[in-house]
Amino acid sequence: MSDLLGTALTTLQGEPTTLRDLTGGGAALVVNVASRCGLTPQYTRLEALQQEYGGRGLTVVGVPCNQFAGQEPGTPAEIAGFCSATYGVTFPLTEKLEVNGPGAHPLFQRLTEAPDASGEAGPVAWNFEKWLVGADGEVAARFRPATQPDAPEVRHAIEEVLHR
């Protein structure tokens, strides 16, 4: 999956980029996010991970998605304002993407091929599903939405990826 890092993306501000550019060549924790979800408070823990591990080569990358009960209806400016003002988010956000179905972005077509800890691959279950992608472009781990960003299994996976 080495070309995963080269997948074309667009930032929330409308600038073309890639996962490699967003991470500076390091590892990424890619998360499909939404502003009006019961799991939205995970932004706090995602930002804490960014602060803790950012200097060591991990970048949290938020990908807004409105496919789950319309829980990310905002414009790019509204999304950016909400994330910054409410949760102090400093990590990069992409434009709003589809993560499932025929319109799924190529990034998620690839990410959903990766299995979670129970061996299940396939469609994104809900907002705040997480994928840990190493600097080598390989998906190292997949965590379902209910898994908190700072759960022991997530931290362990991050440490392993950063020590490769």
C-alpha positions as CSV (number, residue, x, y, z in Angstrom):
1,M,0.0,0.0,0.0
2,S,3.0,2.3,-0.4
3,D,1.0,4.5,-2.8
4,L,-1.5,5.2,0.0
5,L,0.6,8.2,1.1
6,G,0.5,9.6,-2.4
7,T,-3.3,9.6,-2.6
8,A,-4.5,13.0,-3.8
9,L,-6.5,14.9,-1.2
10,T,-7.7,18.5,-0.7
11,T,-7.4,20.3,2.6
12,L,-10.4,21.9,4.3
13,Q,-9.0,25.2,3.0
14,G,-9.2,23.9,-0.6
15,E,-5.5,23.3,-1.2
16,P,-4.4,20.2,-3.1
17,T,-2.2,17.8,-1.0
18,T,-1.5,14.2,-0.2
19,L,-1.4,12.2,3.0
20,R,2.4,12.3,2.7
21,D,2.4,16.1,2.6
22,L,0.0,16.4,5.5
23,T,2.2,14.2,7.7
24,G,5.6,15.5,6.5
25,G,6.5,11.9,5.6
26,G,5.6,10.5,9.1
27,A,2.9,8.3,10.3
28,A,-0.8,9.3,10.3
29,L,-3.9,8.5,12.4
30,V,-6.6,9.0,9.8
31,V,-10.0,9.6,11.4
32,N,-13.4,10.2,9.7
33,V,-14.9,13.0,11.9
34,A,-18.2,14.8,12.3
35,S,-19.2,17.8,14.3
36,R,-22.7,16.7,15.4
37,C,-22.1,13.1,16.6
38,G,-22.2,11.6,20.0
39,L,-18.6,10.7,19.5
40,T,-17.5,14.3,18.6
41,P,-15.9,14.8,22.1
42,Q,-13.2,12.4,20.8
43,Y,-11.7,15.5,19.2
44,T,-10.3,16.4,22.6
45,R,-8.4,13.1,22.8
46,L,-7.3,13.3,19.1
47,E,-5.8,16.7,19.7
48,A,-4.1,15.4,22.9
49,L,-2.5,12.6,20.7
50,Q,-1.4,15.2,18.2
51,Q,0.3,17.3,20.9
52,E,1.9,14.2,22.5
53,Y,3.1,12.4,19.4
54,G,3.4,15.2,16.8
55,G,7.0,15.9,17.6
56,R,7.8,12.2,17.3
57,G,6.4,11.8,13.7
58,L,2.6,11.2,14.1
59,T,0.0,13.5,12.5
60,V,-3.7,13.1,13.2
61,V,-5.6,13.7,10.0
62,G,-9.3,14.5,10.3
63,V,-11.5,13.7,7.4
64,P,-15.0,15.3,7.7
65,C,-17.8,13.0,6.5
66,N,-21.6,13.7,6.2
67,Q,-22.6,10.1,5.3
68,F,-23.7,9.1,8.8
69,A,-27.0,10.6,9.8
70,G,-26.0,13.9,8.2
71,Q,-23.8,14.7,11.3
72,E,-21.3,16.9,9.3
73,P,-23.5,19.3,7.4
74,G,-21.3,22.4,7.7
75,T,-19.3,24.4,5.2
76,P,-15.5,24.2,5.3
77,A,-15.4,27.5,7.3
78,E,-18.0,26.2,9.7
79,I,-16.2,22.9,10.3
80,A,-12.9,24.7,10.8
81,G,-14.4,27.2,13.2
82,F,-16.1,24.6,15.2
83,C,-13.1,22.3,15.5
84,S,-10.8,25.2,16.5
85,A,-13.1,27.1,18.8
86,T,-14.7,24.1,20.5
87,Y,-11.8,21.6,20.7
88,G,-8.7,23.6,19.9
89,V,-7.9,21.3,17.0
90,T,-4.5,22.0,15.4
91,F,-4.2,18.9,13.3
92,P,-5.0,19.0,9.6
93,L,-8.5,18.5,8.2
94,T,-9.3,17.5,4.7
95,E,-12.3,18.5,2.7
96,K,-15.5,16.6,3.4
97,L,-15.3,13.2,1.8
98,E,-17.5,10.2,1.2
99,V,-16.0,7.1,3.0
100,N,-18.4,4.4,1.9
101,G,-20.3,3.4,-1.2
102,P,-19.8,4.1,-4.9
103,G,-18.6,7.7,-4.2
104,A,-16.0,6.6,-1.6
105,H,-12.8,8.6,-1.9
106,P,-9.8,6.4,-3.1
107,L,-8.2,6.9,0.3
108,F,-11.1,5.2,2.0
109,Q,-11.4,2.6,-0.8
110,R,-7.9,1.5,0.3
111,L,-8.3,2.0,4.1
112,T,-11.4,-0.1,4.3
113,E,-9.5,-3.0,2.9
114,A,-7.6,-3.1,6.2
115,P,-9.0,-5.4,8.9
116,D,-9.6,-4.4,12.5
117,A,-8.3,-6.4,15.5
118,S,-11.1,-8.9,15.1
119,G,-10.1,-9.5,11.4
120,E,-13.0,-7.6,9.9
121,A,-12.4,-5.3,6.9
122,G,-15.1,-3.5,4.9
123,P,-17.1,-0.4,5.1
124,V,-16.7,2.4,7.7
125,A,-19.1,1.6,10.5
126,W,-19.7,5.2,11.8
127,N,-18.0,8.5,12.5
128,F,-14.6,8.5,14.3
129,E,-13.3,5.2,12.9
130,K,-9.5,5.3,12.9
131,W,-6.6,4.0,10.8
132,L,-3.0,4.1,11.8
133,V,-0.8,4.4,8.7
134,G,2.9,4.1,9.1
135,A,5.5,6.2,7.3
136,D,5.9,3.3,5.0
137,G,2.3,3.7,3.8
138,E,1.1,0.5,5.3
139,V,-2.0,0.4,7.4
140,A,-0.7,-0.8,10.8
141,A,-4.0,-0.9,12.6
142,R,-7.7,-0.1,12.4
143,F,-9.9,1.0,15.3
144,R,-13.7,1.1,15.3
145,P,-15.5,4.3,16.3
146,A,-16.2,3.3,20.0
147,T,-12.4,2.9,20.6
148,Q,-11.2,6.0,22.3
149,P,-8.2,7.7,20.6
150,D,-6.1,7.3,23.7
151,A,-7.1,3.7,24.4
152,P,-4.1,1.4,25.4
153,E,-4.3,-0.5,22.2
154,V,-4.2,2.7,20.1
155,R,-1.2,4.0,22.1
156,H,0.6,0.7,21.8
157,A,0.1,0.6,18.0
158,I,1.3,4.2,17.7
159,E,4.4,3.4,19.7
160,E,5.1,0.4,17.5
161,V,4.7,2.4,14.3
162,L,6.9,5.2,15.6
163,H,9.7,2.8,16.5
164,R,9.8,1.1,13.0
